[in-house]
């Protein structure tokens, strides 16, 4: 965890004949146009219709195409459907890089962590809305957005603004920064709080009583979603650290050594 790591990067093999056939698919053409015009609901419907019976080569071709269209959520899904895990450019794109780097400077949250959360939360889908009601790139709950904006004097009118990338990143990174500050920059606890809420994390910490190693504490998180969330974001953060050239450890020594 606190040592350097190597990533096995290998671009997916593209069959040009298959690529051209997939690109010529009428439903996929419609999906492309709808995506470019911002109609994500209809675009996704056409995408699902086009890809329903795809084989592995077709999924890889679809991943390449949607990556070129900057429709990153579909590219990520397509590569997962192909079960091809080593193409890190498609699976972990540096989407919205300028915006993320800018808000990282202002909020003092490392960009590779913001990339990782956006990848896990929405797969870089700006119009994403969860079943629980979380909105946008960093999947912020409207009430959390409202309270965060109020406490930090961030101009905020209503939850529709969370579909705007700059506003979503500003509020989401500010909230994450408050969690990191609360837990002395321990990302394990901050990420668990981001997903499940600080009140639940306080309860879990009270139960563990400062007697558990970090890995055991994670494994004993009662919610499977939160347990997997913490693991995934930490791993994604390490990948994005590598991609952005910062080469940070997956966990810092103080995060590993602290009993929770």
N, C-alpha and C positions, 0 to 999 in steps of 0.2 A: 504493500500500500504506500509506503514512503520511499520506494525506490523508483528509478526511471523505468519506463516501459517501452516496448516496441509494438507498433501497430502493423498488422498484415494488410497492406493496401494493395489491391489488385483490381483495376477497372474491369467491369463486366464485359464479356465478349459479345460484340454486336454482330449479328448476322444481317448484312445490308439488305439482302432480299426480303427477309422478314420485316426489317425496319420500314422499307418502302411500302409493303403491304399493310402494315399496321397504320402507317401514316395516311394511307388512302382510305382507311375505314370511315364510312360516312358518319357513323355515330361519334367517332373520335374527332372528326372534323368539326362536328357541331359542338362537341364538348370544348374544343379549343376556342371557338369563337365566343361561346357563352362565357368561358373563363376570362377571356380578354375584355369582355364587356361587363364583368363584375357580377354576372348572374351565377353564383356558385351552386345554388340549389339545382337548377336545371343542368348546369355543366356536370355536376356530380351524377345526376340521373343518366345523362347520356354516356358518361364515362363507365358507369356500372353496366349499362346495356352493351357497350362496345367490348368490355373486357370479360364478360361473364364466362366464356368458355376458352379463355386464353391458356396456352401452354407456356412452359418456362421461357422459351425463346421470345415469345410474344410479350410476356410480362417484362422481360429485360428491355425489349424495344420500346415498350410503353413507358418504362421508367426513364429511358434516355430522352424520349420526346418531351415528356412532361417536365423533366428537369430543364430542358432547353426553354420551355415556356414559362419557367419560374413558378410552376404549379407544384410546389415542393411536397405538399401533403400527399398528392397522388403518386409522385415519383417514389416517395418513401414507401408507400403502400405497395406499389408495383414491385419494387425490389424485394420487399419482404415476401410477397406472393411468389416470387421466383426463387425464394430461399437462397439468394446470393448476398452474402454478408460482407464481402471484402471491398466493395466499391464505396469508399468513404466519402467521395465527392458527392455522390447522389444520395447516400443514406444520411449524411451529415453536412448539408450545404451551409455555406456562410451567407445565409439569406438575410437581407436587410442589414448588411454589415455596417454600412455608414451610420445608420440610425442607432444600432446597438452600440457601436464604438463611442458615439457621441454621448448617449445617455450614461454609458459606463463611466465616462470622465466626470460627468456632473453628479452622479449618484455615488461614485466611488465603489461600485460593484464590478468585479472583474468580468470582462466581456465573455470569457469562455463559460462562465456560470449562467449568464443571461442567455447565451446561445443554447446551452443545455436545457434550461427550463423551457424556452420556447419550443425546442425540438420535442420535449416530452409532453408539454401541455397541449399544444395545438398543431404540432408538425408544421409550424410557420403558416398556418391558415388564419388570416386576419379576421375572417368573419365567423370563426368557430364559436359555438355556444354549447356548453356542456348540458347534460340532463339536470345538473344541479343549478344551472343558471350562470356559471362562470363565462366570461366574455373575452374574446379577442386573443391576441398573440400570446400573452402571458396568463390567460384564463383567470381573470380577476373577478371576484364576486362583487356585484354592484355596491353592496353595503360596505365592503372593505375598501373599495375605491372611494366612496363618499367620505368615510372616516379618515382615510389616509390623506386625501386631498384637503380636507378641512384642517387636519392637524399640521400640515406643512404649507398651508396657504397656496395650494395649487389650484388654479382656476378649473372648475369642474361644474358642468350643468346637469348632465344626466348620463345614464349608462350607455346611450348611443355613442358617446364620445370614446368609449372603450374599443370601438371598432377602428378608431384612428390610431395608426401605428405609434406616432409620437406621444400621444396622450397615454396610450396603454403602456408603453415602455417607461414613461416618466413615473406614472403612478405605481406600476408593478415593481420597478427597480427601487423606488422609494420605500415601498412596503417591505420588500426583501431586505433592504438595508436596515430597516428598523428591527427586523427579526435577527439579522446577523449581530447587530449591536446588543440586542437583548441576551443573546447566547454567546457573547464574547467571541464572535466570528466562527463559532462551531457550525459548520455547514450541515452536519447530520441533524442537529436540532432545528436549525433554521428551515431546512427543507421539509422536515416532518411537520413543522408548524405551517409552512406555506401550503401544504396539502391538506392537513387535518385540522389546523387551527391551534393557536398557542394554548388554549385552555386544556385541550386533550394532552398536549405534550407536557404541560405542567402536571397533570394527573399521572402520566406514565413515569415521569421523573420522580414523583413522590413515591410511587410504588417501588421503583427500582432502588431508591435510597442511596444512590452514588456507589453502588457495589458491582455494577456490571461493566465489562469491557464494551467498547463501541460496537463490535460485531454482534455480540450477544444481545445488546440493547436493541439493535436494529431488528434482529430475528424475533424478538419478543414484542415488537409493535403489534397491537391487537388487530389492526386493519391491514389486510393483505394489500390493498391498493397503496396505502402509505408506505408499507414495507418495501414493495416493489418500486415505488416512486423514488424513495431515497436512494436505493441501489442504482436505479437507472440514471438518475440525474448526476450522481457522482461519477458514474462510468462515462456518460456523455460529456461531462465537464472535462474529464481527462482527455477524451478524444478531441474536443474543441481546443483545449489547451495546446495540444500537439499541432492542430491545424493552424492555429493563430501564432505559433512560434514561441509561446510563453513557457511551454514544457513544465507546467506545474505538476506536483504530485497529485494522485487521486485524493489522498488525505494527507494533511500536514501532521507532523509529530504530536503537536498539542491536541489534535483531534483524536489521534490514536491512543495516546497515553491517558487521557482523561477518563475516569470512571463515571458512569452515568447512572 
